[in-house]
C-alpha cells in the first residue's frame, strides 16, 4: 500500500471532507449568532467602533470611540458622526457620506481630526463602510477610528527637522544670510532666466574696511557681533527680491535682480551710509567702512564665476581708491 502524501503536489486541489466543512460552517454560524462574541469584540476593541443609521446618527459606540471624541457613549447616540470631526473638515466628511450613499463607493478611509468638547484635537484614521441589508440595499454605516496622533506628530517633527536642516545647508550659520552655495544656485537660475527675458542682473561684492583691526583688538566674539550687525543692515537696505550672501570672513555679496545702473548706484550709496553708521557690540561703539565692487550681466551673457570675479576685482579697485584718499 502506498503511503498518502503529507502535502498536495502543485496543481492538485486540496480535498476538504464534507464533515470538516460542515463543522467549520457550524462554528462560524455559532460565533456569528453569539451575542457574547459580538459584545466582547465590540466593547474591547482597541480601535474606536461605532454604528450609525443612514442619517449618520450614532446608534451604538464603544468606549474607545467615545474616548476619542471626548464624550460618554450614551451622549453620542443620536448625534451625526460628521459633526465630531474638526470644523475645517466637516464638509469633506459630509461629501464622503454622499459618495457612499450614492453607491459609487462602499468603503472610504481618511485621516481626520476629531475635536473634543474641551478643545483637544486628536488625529484619527477614520473609516466608514456601508453595511447592506439582506437585499443588498444600504442599511447602516459602520464607523471606525484609530488614534494616529503620535504618528502624525512624529511625521510633523520629521518634516520640521528636515526643513531646518535644509535651511541650514544654504544659510550662513553666523549671520543667517545666504551662503555661497545658495548664492551660486540663485545666480545660475537668474542668469538662465535673463537669457530668456533679456533682463539685467547686478552683483555687488562687499568687503569691510577696518574689520580686521576690530577682530584683533576685541576678539572673535565682538567680531562676530559686528558681522551680524552688518548682515542685518544689508538685509534692511535691499529689496525683498535681492539676495544677501556671506562668502566668508568679512566678505558679503548682494545679488540684484532686474537691475538698472542708476538703481544700483543708489543702492551702493545706501549700503555705504548704512554700514558707516556706528554700531554697539558688547557695550563697545564701533565703526567699519566698506569697499564695494559692482558687475553687470545683460541677458545672461556672463557666467556666474566670471561675474563674481568681476565684482571682486571692482571691490579691490574701490579699496585701493579709499586707501589712497585716506
C-alpha positions, 0 to 999 in steps of 0.5 A: 500500500502506498503511503498518502502524501503529507502535502498536495503536489502543485496543481492538485486541489486540496480535498476538504471532507464534507464533515470538516466543512460542515463543522467549520460552517457550524462554528462560524454560524455559532460565533456569528449568532453569539451575542457574547462574541459580538459584545466582547469584540465590540466593547474591547476593541482597541480601535474606536467602533461605532454604528450609525443609521443612514442619517449618520446618527450614532446608534451604538459606540464603544468606549474607545470611540467615545474616548476619542471624541471626548464624550460618554457613549450614551451622549453620542447616540443620536448625534451625526458622526460628521459633526465630531470631526474638526470644523475645517473638515466637516464638509469633506466628511459630509461629501464622503457620506454622499459618495457612499450613499450614492453607491459609487463607493462602499468603503472610504478611509481618511485621516481626520481630526476629531475635536473634543468638547474641551478643545483637544484635537486628536488625529484619527484614521477614520473609516466608514463602510456601508453595511447592506441589508439582506437585499443588498440595499444600504442599511447602516454605516459602520464607523471606525477610528484609530488614534494616529496622533503620535504618528502624525506628530512624529511625521510633523517633527520629521518634516520640521527637522528636515526643513531646518536642516535644509535651511541650514545647508544654504544659510550662513550659520553666523549671520543667517544670510545666504551662503555661497552655495545658495548664492551660486544656485540663485545666480545660475537660475537668474542668469538662465532666466535673463537669457530668456527675458533679456533682463539685467542682473547686478552683483555687488561684492562687499568687503569691510574696511577696518574689520580686521583691526576690530577682530584683533583688538576685541576678539572673535566674539565682538567680531562676530557681533559686528558681522551680524550687525552688518548682515542685518543692515544689508538685509534692511537696505535691499529689496525683498527680491535681492539676495544677501550672501556671506562668502566668508570672513568679512566678505558679503555679496548682494545679488540684484535682480532686474537691475538698472545702473542708476538703481544700483548706484543708489543702492551702493550709496545706501549700503555705504551710509548704512554700514558707516553708521556706528554700531554697539557690540558688547557695550563697545561703539564701533565703526567699519567702512566698506569697499564695494565692487559692482558687475553687470550681466545683460541677458545672461551673457556672463557666467556666474564665476566670471561675474563674481570675479568681476565684482571682486576685482571692482571691490579691490579697485574701490579699496585701493581708491579709499586707501589712497584718499585716506 
